[in-house]
Amino acid sequence: MRGMRHGRGAAWWLSAALLALLAGSGAASAASPVKLAYVTGLAGTHPQVHVANGDGSGAIGIGAGVDALISPDGGNVAIVTPYTRRGTSLVVRPASGGAARTLVRTGDSIGPLVWSPDGTRLAVVLNTTRLVAIDVATGARQTLARGQIQGTSFSPDGRGIAYARSRSPRLSAPVNVFVAAADGTGAHAITHDGRSLYPQWGPSRIAYTHQRLRRADAPVYQLRTMRPDGSGVRRLTHLRIPRLLSGLTPTAWSADGSRLLAEYGGQDTSEAWTVDVASGRARDLTGRFDGVIGVNLSADGRTVLVQRGYFDDPRHQSVATIPFGGGRATVLVRHGSEPSWGG
Protein backbone atom coordinates (compact mmCIF):
# COMPACT_ATOMS: atom_id res chain seq x y z
CA MET A 1 0.00 0.00 0.00
CA ARG A 2 1.15 3.54 -0.69
CA GLY A 3 3.13 5.53 1.90
CA MET A 4 0.03 6.51 3.89
CA ARG A 5 -0.22 10.21 3.27
CA HIS A 6 -3.60 10.19 4.95
CA GLY A 7 -4.31 13.31 6.84
CA ARG A 8 -2.94 15.63 4.21
CA GLY A 9 -5.96 17.74 5.01
CA ALA A 10 -9.35 18.32 3.43
CA ALA A 11 -9.32 20.82 0.58
CA TRP A 12 -12.62 22.55 1.40
CA TRP A 13 -10.85 25.77 2.49
CA LEU A 14 -9.27 26.33 -0.96
CA SER A 15 -10.07 29.71 -2.45
CA ALA A 16 -12.76 30.58 -4.92
CA ALA A 17 -9.96 31.42 -7.33
CA LEU A 18 -9.17 27.71 -7.56
CA LEU A 19 -12.71 26.93 -8.58
CA ALA A 20 -12.56 29.51 -11.34
CA LEU A 21 -9.19 28.19 -12.42
CA LEU A 22 -10.45 24.64 -12.65
CA ALA A 23 -13.54 25.84 -14.51
CA GLY A 24 -11.24 27.26 -17.17
CA SER A 25 -11.55 31.01 -16.57
CA GLY A 26 -8.62 32.74 -18.27
CA ALA A 27 -8.93 35.87 -16.14
CA ALA A 28 -8.94 33.87 -12.93
CA SER A 29 -5.95 31.84 -14.14
CA ALA A 30 -3.92 34.99 -14.68
CA ALA A 31 -4.68 36.41 -11.24
CA SER A 32 -5.06 33.26 -9.19
CA PRO A 33 -2.70 32.72 -6.24
CA VAL A 34 -3.40 28.97 -6.34
CA LYS A 35 -0.22 26.88 -6.33
CA LEU A 36 0.71 23.28 -7.01
CA ALA A 37 3.68 21.56 -5.35
CA TYR A 38 5.10 18.27 -6.59
CA VAL A 39 8.26 16.15 -6.75
CA THR A 40 10.25 14.98 -9.78
CA GLY A 41 13.04 12.42 -10.05
CA LEU A 42 11.89 10.04 -7.31
CA ALA A 43 13.33 7.15 -9.30
CA GLY A 44 16.80 8.75 -9.30
CA THR A 45 19.28 10.02 -6.75
CA HIS A 46 18.37 13.71 -6.89
CA PRO A 47 14.61 14.16 -6.40
CA GLN A 48 13.53 17.79 -6.59
CA VAL A 49 10.52 19.74 -5.30
CA HIS A 50 8.79 22.14 -7.67
CA VAL A 51 6.07 24.76 -7.25
CA ALA A 52 3.86 25.80 -10.17
CA ASN A 53 0.62 27.59 -10.88
CA GLY A 54 -2.52 25.56 -10.32
CA ASP A 55 -2.60 24.53 -13.98
CA GLY A 56 1.02 23.29 -13.89
CA SER A 57 2.51 26.30 -15.68
CA GLY A 58 5.37 28.49 -14.46
CA ALA A 59 7.12 25.77 -12.48
CA ILE A 60 10.23 26.55 -10.43
CA GLY A 61 12.50 24.19 -8.52
CA ILE A 62 12.85 25.03 -4.83
CA GLY A 63 15.10 22.27 -3.49
CA ALA A 64 15.71 18.57 -2.90
CA GLY A 65 12.93 16.48 -1.42
CA VAL A 66 11.15 13.12 -1.53
CA ASP A 67 7.83 14.44 -0.21
CA ALA A 68 6.33 17.94 -0.29
CA LEU A 69 3.16 19.50 1.08
CA ILE A 70 2.23 23.09 0.27
CA SER A 71 0.51 25.15 2.96
CA PRO A 72 -3.20 26.00 2.59
CA ASP A 73 -2.36 29.64 1.82
CA GLY A 74 0.22 28.60 -0.79
CA GLY A 75 3.03 30.49 0.94
CA ASN A 76 5.27 27.68 2.20
CA VAL A 77 6.16 24.11 1.35
CA ALA A 78 6.98 21.46 3.96
CA ILE A 79 9.59 19.11 2.53
CA VAL A 80 11.04 15.79 3.67
CA THR A 81 14.62 15.67 2.41
CA PRO A 82 16.29 12.60 0.88
CA TYR A 83 17.79 10.16 3.38
CA THR A 84 21.56 10.31 3.88
CA ARG A 85 23.99 8.82 6.39
CA ARG A 86 23.06 11.72 8.67
CA GLY A 87 19.38 10.82 8.47
CA THR A 88 16.61 12.91 6.99
CA SER A 89 15.08 16.31 7.74
CA LEU A 90 11.79 18.16 7.64
CA VAL A 91 12.35 21.63 6.25
CA VAL A 92 10.11 24.50 5.20
CA ARG A 93 10.83 26.64 2.14
CA PRO A 94 8.94 29.62 0.73
CA ALA A 95 6.84 28.53 -2.26
CA SER A 96 8.50 31.30 -4.26
CA GLY A 97 11.95 29.85 -3.52
CA GLY A 98 14.45 30.75 -0.85
CA ALA A 99 16.39 29.36 2.06
CA ALA A 100 15.16 26.32 3.94
CA ARG A 101 14.41 26.34 7.65
CA THR A 102 15.01 22.99 9.32
CA LEU A 103 12.25 21.93 11.72
CA VAL A 104 13.24 18.30 12.38
CA ARG A 105 16.44 16.33 11.81
CA THR A 106 16.26 12.63 12.63
CA GLY A 107 17.46 9.17 11.73
CA ASP A 108 13.87 7.91 11.94
CA SER A 109 10.88 8.28 9.64
CA ILE A 110 9.06 11.58 9.11
CA GLY A 111 5.43 11.74 8.07
CA PRO A 112 2.65 11.94 7.28
CA LEU A 113 2.51 15.75 7.35
CA VAL A 114 -0.59 17.88 7.96
CA TRP A 115 -0.83 21.68 7.78
CA SER A 116 -3.15 23.60 10.07
CA PRO A 117 -5.79 25.53 8.07
CA ASP A 118 -4.05 28.87 8.74
CA GLY A 119 -0.64 27.52 7.71
CA THR A 120 1.07 28.40 11.01
CA ARG A 121 1.60 24.85 12.30
CA LEU A 122 2.46 21.39 11.08
CA ALA A 123 1.31 18.14 12.64
CA VAL A 124 3.95 15.50 11.96
CA VAL A 125 4.30 11.84 12.87
CA LEU A 126 7.86 10.90 13.85
CA ASN A 127 8.94 7.27 13.68
CA THR A 128 5.22 6.27 13.47
CA THR A 129 5.00 6.56 17.27
CA ARG A 130 5.00 10.26 18.15
CA LEU A 131 2.61 12.94 16.92
CA VAL A 132 4.08 16.42 17.29
CA ALA A 133 2.87 19.92 16.44
CA ILE A 134 5.48 22.37 15.17
CA ASP A 135 5.17 26.15 15.12
CA VAL A 136 6.53 26.95 11.66
CA ALA A 137 7.69 30.47 12.56
CA THR A 138 9.62 29.54 15.71
CA GLY A 139 10.30 25.82 15.26
CA ALA A 140 8.85 25.14 18.72
CA ARG A 141 7.78 21.51 18.98
CA GLN A 142 5.08 19.99 21.17
CA THR A 143 4.23 16.31 21.56
CA LEU A 144 0.50 15.72 21.12
CA ALA A 145 0.32 11.94 21.44
CA ARG A 146 2.46 8.81 21.70
CA GLY A 147 1.71 5.37 20.34
CA GLN A 148 1.11 3.99 16.88
CA ILE A 149 -0.43 6.98 15.07
CA GLN A 150 -2.77 6.02 12.24
CA GLY A 151 -4.21 9.20 10.74
CA THR A 152 -4.29 12.88 11.72
CA SER A 153 -6.53 15.82 10.77
CA PHE A 154 -7.07 19.38 12.00
CA SER A 155 -10.56 20.74 12.59
CA PRO A 156 -11.82 23.31 10.05
CA ASP A 157 -11.12 26.22 12.43
CA GLY A 158 -7.68 24.84 13.36
CA ARG A 159 -8.46 24.79 17.07
CA GLY A 160 -8.83 21.03 17.33
CA ILE A 161 -7.09 17.94 16.04
CA ALA A 162 -8.23 14.36 15.53
CA TYR A 163 -5.94 11.35 15.39
CA ALA A 164 -6.09 7.59 15.73
CA ARG A 165 -3.80 5.84 18.16
CA SER A 166 -3.03 2.31 19.23
CA ARG A 167 -0.54 1.20 21.86
CA SER A 168 1.03 -1.59 19.82
CA PRO A 169 2.09 -2.14 16.18
CA ARG A 170 0.25 -5.47 16.14
CA LEU A 171 -2.47 -5.56 13.49
CA SER A 172 -4.95 -6.84 16.08
CA ALA A 173 -4.12 -4.11 18.61
CA PRO A 174 -7.09 -1.89 19.56
CA VAL A 175 -7.06 1.49 17.82
CA ASN A 176 -9.41 4.41 18.46
CA VAL A 177 -9.97 7.98 17.31
CA PHE A 178 -9.10 10.77 19.73
CA VAL A 179 -9.77 14.49 19.60
CA ALA A 180 -7.88 17.23 21.44
CA ALA A 181 -7.20 20.92 21.35
CA ALA A 182 -4.57 21.82 18.77
CA ASP A 183 -1.97 22.03 21.56
CA GLY A 184 -2.77 18.46 22.63
CA THR A 185 -4.68 19.33 25.80
CA GLY A 186 -8.01 17.75 26.60
CA ALA A 187 -7.32 14.62 24.55
CA HIS A 188 -10.06 12.00 24.81
CA ALA A 189 -11.28 9.04 22.80
CA ILE A 190 -14.43 9.51 20.75
CA THR A 191 -14.56 5.87 19.58
CA HIS A 192 -14.32 2.91 21.93
CA ASP A 193 -14.62 -0.13 19.67
CA GLY A 194 -10.87 -0.56 19.15
CA ARG A 195 -11.33 -0.69 15.37
CA SER A 196 -11.45 2.98 14.30
CA LEU A 197 -8.65 4.80 12.47
CA TYR A 198 -7.69 7.39 9.82
CA PRO A 199 -9.97 10.29 10.86
CA GLN A 200 -10.60 13.11 8.38
CA TRP A 201 -12.30 16.16 9.94
CA GLY A 202 -14.86 17.71 7.62
CA PRO A 203 -17.21 20.71 7.75
CA SER A 204 -19.53 19.18 10.34
CA ARG A 205 -18.55 15.53 10.77
CA ILE A 206 -15.46 13.35 11.00
CA ALA A 207 -15.07 10.60 8.42
CA TYR A 208 -13.03 7.61 9.50
CA THR A 209 -12.24 4.00 8.69
CA HIS A 210 -13.76 1.14 10.67
CA GLN A 211 -11.82 -2.10 10.33
CA ARG A 212 -12.95 -5.69 10.59
CA LEU A 213 -10.15 -8.19 11.12
CA ARG A 214 -9.98 -11.29 8.94
CA ARG A 215 -8.08 -14.47 9.72
CA ALA A 216 -4.87 -14.80 7.67
CA ASP A 217 -5.89 -11.89 5.46
CA ALA A 218 -5.90 -8.11 5.28
CA PRO A 219 -8.52 -6.34 7.42
CA VAL A 220 -11.67 -4.98 5.79
CA TYR A 221 -11.96 -1.17 5.78
CA GLN A 222 -15.37 0.53 5.54
CA LEU A 223 -16.11 4.25 5.90
CA ARG A 224 -18.14 5.75 8.72
CA THR A 225 -18.86 9.30 9.86
CA MET A 226 -19.60 10.79 13.27
CA ARG A 227 -19.98 14.14 14.96
CA PRO A 228 -16.80 15.58 16.52
CA ASP A 229 -17.99 14.43 19.94
CA GLY A 230 -18.28 10.83 18.72
CA SER A 231 -22.07 10.75 18.56
CA GLY A 232 -24.28 10.11 15.54
CA VAL A 233 -22.17 7.33 14.03
CA ARG A 234 -23.27 6.42 10.52
CA ARG A 235 -21.89 3.66 8.32
CA LEU A 236 -21.28 5.00 4.82
CA THR A 237 -20.03 2.06 2.76
CA HIS A 238 -20.87 -1.63 2.49
CA LEU A 239 -18.31 -2.85 -0.03
CA ARG A 240 -17.37 -6.47 -0.64
CA ILE A 241 -13.60 -6.56 -0.24
CA PRO A 242 -11.60 -9.35 -1.98
CA ARG A 243 -8.71 -11.18 -0.36
CA LEU A 244 -5.43 -9.25 0.03
CA LEU A 245 -7.26 -5.92 -0.30
CA SER A 246 -8.56 -3.78 2.54
CA GLY A 247 -10.94 -1.08 1.31
CA LEU A 248 -11.44 2.61 1.97
CA THR A 249 -9.73 5.33 4.00
CA PRO A 250 -10.94 8.97 3.79
CA THR A 251 -8.76 11.61 2.12
CA ALA A 252 -10.67 14.91 1.73
CA TRP A 253 -14.11 16.52 2.06
CA SER A 254 -15.93 18.99 -0.17
CA ALA A 255 -16.85 22.34 1.44
CA ASP A 256 -20.50 21.44 1.88
CA GLY A 257 -19.83 17.96 3.25
CA SER A 258 -21.73 16.25 0.46
CA ARG A 259 -18.74 14.59 -1.23
CA LEU A 260 -15.81 12.62 0.07
CA LEU A 261 -12.59 11.53 -1.59
CA ALA A 262 -11.20 8.22 -0.35
CA GLU A 263 -8.42 5.78 -1.12
CA TYR A 264 -8.97 2.07 -1.78
CA GLY A 265 -5.92 0.16 -0.56
CA GLY A 266 -4.44 -3.25 -0.10
CA GLN A 267 -1.55 -5.35 -1.36
CA ASP A 268 0.15 -3.41 -4.19
CA THR A 269 -3.01 -1.31 -4.48
CA SER A 270 -3.89 2.34 -3.95
CA GLU A 271 -6.79 3.73 -5.96
CA ALA A 272 -8.81 6.95 -5.85
CA TRP A 273 -12.47 6.42 -4.98
CA THR A 274 -15.31 8.90 -4.58
CA VAL A 275 -18.20 8.74 -2.13
CA ASP A 276 -21.57 10.49 -2.25
CA VAL A 277 -22.14 11.11 1.46
CA ALA A 278 -25.95 11.24 1.33
CA SER A 279 -26.34 7.87 -0.36
CA GLY A 280 -23.09 6.21 0.64
CA ARG A 281 -22.47 5.30 -3.00
CA ALA A 282 -18.78 4.65 -3.56
CA ARG A 283 -17.02 4.14 -6.89
CA ASP A 284 -13.57 3.99 -8.37
CA LEU A 285 -12.80 7.45 -9.78
CA THR A 286 -11.72 6.03 -13.16
CA GLY A 287 -13.88 2.93 -13.09
CA ARG A 288 -10.91 0.54 -13.04
CA PHE A 289 -7.79 -0.38 -11.09
CA ASP A 290 -5.14 1.67 -12.87
CA GLY A 291 -2.85 3.24 -10.27
CA VAL A 292 -4.65 6.60 -10.03
CA ILE A 293 -4.17 7.90 -6.47
CA GLY A 294 -6.48 10.63 -5.15
CA VAL A 295 -4.66 13.42 -3.32
CA ASN A 296 -7.10 16.29 -2.84
CA LEU A 297 -10.55 17.58 -3.67
CA SER A 298 -11.54 21.05 -4.85
CA ALA A 299 -13.75 23.08 -2.52
CA ASP A 300 -16.86 22.57 -4.64
CA GLY A 301 -16.17 18.83 -4.83
CA ARG A 302 -16.13 18.80 -8.61
CA THR A 303 -12.44 18.13 -9.23
CA VAL A 304 -9.95 15.61 -7.86
CA LEU A 305 -6.19 16.19 -7.83
CA VAL A 306 -4.52 12.86 -8.62
CA GLN A 307 -1.22 11.15 -9.13
CA ARG A 308 -1.34 8.79 -12.12
CA GLY A 309 0.95 5.81 -12.56
CA TYR A 310 1.63 2.98 -10.15
CA PHE A 311 3.19 4.04 -6.85
CA ASP A 312 6.21 1.76 -7.33
CA ASP A 313 7.04 3.20 -10.78
CA PRO A 314 7.74 6.93 -10.32
CA ARG A 315 9.35 7.24 -13.76
CA HIS A 316 5.92 6.94 -15.32
CA GLN A 317 3.90 8.98 -12.82
CA SER A 318 2.15 12.25 -13.64
CA VAL A 319 0.02 14.87 -11.89
CA ALA A 320 -3.49 15.45 -13.22
CA THR A 321 -7.05 16.46 -12.37
CA ILE A 322 -10.14 14.32 -13.00
CA PRO A 323 -13.82 15.28 -12.57
CA PHE A 324 -15.34 13.86 -9.36
CA GLY A 325 -17.88 11.95 -11.45
CA GLY A 326 -15.14 10.46 -13.64
CA GLY A 327 -14.07 11.37 -17.15
CA ARG A 328 -11.05 12.60 -19.04
CA ALA A 329 -7.91 13.46 -17.06
CA THR A 330 -6.23 16.83 -17.54
CA VAL A 331 -2.48 16.36 -17.18
CA LEU A 332 -0.83 19.17 -15.21
CA VAL A 333 2.71 17.77 -14.84
CA ARG A 334 4.33 14.91 -16.70
CA HIS A 335 6.83 12.84 -14.68
CA GLY A 336 5.61 14.42 -11.41
CA SER A 337 4.72 12.77 -8.11
CA GLU A 338 3.45 13.62 -4.60
CA PRO A 339 1.27 16.62 -5.60
CA SER A 340 -0.53 19.03 -3.28
CA TRP A 341 -2.65 22.18 -3.71
CA GLY A 342 -2.51 25.44 -1.77
CA GLY A 343 -3.60 29.06 -2.07
JODA-V699106 format. One record per pair of residues at least 6 apart in sequence whose C-alpha atoms are under 6 Angstrom apart, sorted by the first residue. I is the first residue (numbers start at 1). GAP is how many residues later the second one is. Records with the same first field share a line. If there is no record, write none. Layout:
I: GAP ; GAP
//
This chain:
1: 264 ; 265 ; 266 ; 267 ; 268
5: 107
6: 145
7: 144 ; 145 ; 146
8: 106
10: 242 ; 243
11: 286 ; 287 ; 288
12: 242 ; 243 ; 287
14: 285
17: 15
20: 8
21: 7 ; 8
33: 310
34: 20 ; 308 ; 309
35: 17 ; 18 ; 19 ; 39 ; 306 ; 307 ; 308
36: 15 ; 16 ; 17 ; 18 ; 304 ; 305
37: 13 ; 14 ; 302 ; 303
38: 11 ; 12 ; 299 ; 300 ; 301
39: 9 ; 10 ; 297 ; 298 ; 299
40: 7 ; 8 ; 296
41: 6
42: 272
43: 271 ; 272
47: 17 ; 18
48: 15 ; 16 ; 17
49: 12 ; 13 ; 14 ; 15 ; 16
50: 10 ; 11 ; 12
51: 8 ; 9
52: 6 ; 7
55: 277
56: 276 ; 277
62: 35
65: 14 ; 15 ; 16 ; 17
66: 14 ; 15 ; 16
67: 12 ; 13
68: 10 ; 11
69: 8 ; 9 ; 271
70: 6 ; 7 ; 272
71: 6 ; 48 ; 271
72: 47 ; 270 ; 271
73: 269 ; 270
74: 268 ; 269
75: 19 ; 20
76: 17 ; 18 ; 19
77: 15 ; 16 ; 18
78: 13 ; 14
79: 11 ; 12
80: 9 ; 10
81: 7 ; 8
87: 19 ; 20
88: 17 ; 18
89: 15 ; 16
90: 13 ; 14
91: 9 ; 10 ; 11 ; 12
92: 8 ; 9
93: 7
103: 36
108: 19
109: 17 ; 18
110: 16
111: 13 ; 14
112: 13
113: 10 ; 11
114: 8 ; 9
115: 7
116: 42
117: 41
120: 16
121: 13 ; 14 ; 15
122: 11 ; 12
123: 9 ; 10
124: 7 ; 8
125: 6
128: 20 ; 21
129: 17 ; 18 ; 19 ; 20
130: 15 ; 16
131: 12 ; 13 ; 14
132: 10 ; 11 ; 12
133: 8 ; 9
134: 6 ; 7
144: 40
147: 18 ; 19 ; 20
148: 17 ; 18 ; 19
149: 15 ; 16
150: 14 ; 48
151: 12 ; 13 ; 47 ; 48
152: 10 ; 11
153: 8 ; 9 ; 47 ; 48
154: 6 ; 7
155: 6 ; 46
159: 22 ; 23
160: 20 ; 21 ; 22
161: 18 ; 19 ; 21
162: 16 ; 17
163: 14 ; 15
164: 12 ; 13 ; 14 ; 33
165: 10 ; 11
166: 8 ; 9
174: 20
175: 19 ; 20 ; 21
176: 15 ; 18 ; 20
177: 12 ; 13 ; 14 ; 20
178: 10 ; 11 ; 12
179: 8 ; 9
180: 6 ; 7
190: 40
195: 15 ; 16
196: 13 ; 14
197: 11 ; 12
198: 10 ; 11
199: 8 ; 9
200: 6 ; 7
202: 51
203: 54
205: 21 ; 22
206: 19 ; 20
207: 17 ; 18
208: 15 ; 16
209: 12 ; 13 ; 14 ; 40
210: 11 ; 12
211: 9 ; 10
212: 7 ; 8
213: 6
218: 26 ; 28
219: 27
220: 26 ; 27
221: 25 ; 26 ; 27
222: 15 ; 26
223: 13 ; 14
224: 10 ; 11 ; 12
225: 8 ; 9
226: 6 ; 7
236: 44
237: 43
244: 23
245: 21 ; 22
246: 19 ; 20
247: 17 ; 18
248: 15 ; 16
249: 13 ; 14
250: 12
251: 10 ; 11
252: 8 ; 9 ; 44
253: 6 ; 7
254: 45 ; 46 ; 47
255: 44
258: 19
259: 16 ; 17 ; 18
260: 14 ; 15
261: 13
262: 11 ; 12
263: 8 ; 9 ; 10
264: 6 ; 7
271: 20 ; 21 ; 22
272: 13 ; 20 ; 21 ; 22
273: 10 ; 11 ; 12
274: 8 ; 9 ; 11
275: 6 ; 7
285: 41
286: 40
291: 18 ; 19
292: 15 ; 16
293: 13 ; 14
294: 12
295: 10 ; 11
296: 8 ; 9
297: 6 ; 7
302: 21 ; 22
303: 19 ; 20 ; 21
304: 17 ; 18 ; 20
305: 16
306: 13 ; 14 ; 15
307: 11 ; 12
308: 9 ; 10
309: 7 ; 8
317: 18 ; 19
318: 15 ; 16 ; 17 ; 18
319: 13 ; 14 ; 17
320: 10 ; 11 ; 12
321: 8 ; 9
322: 7
//
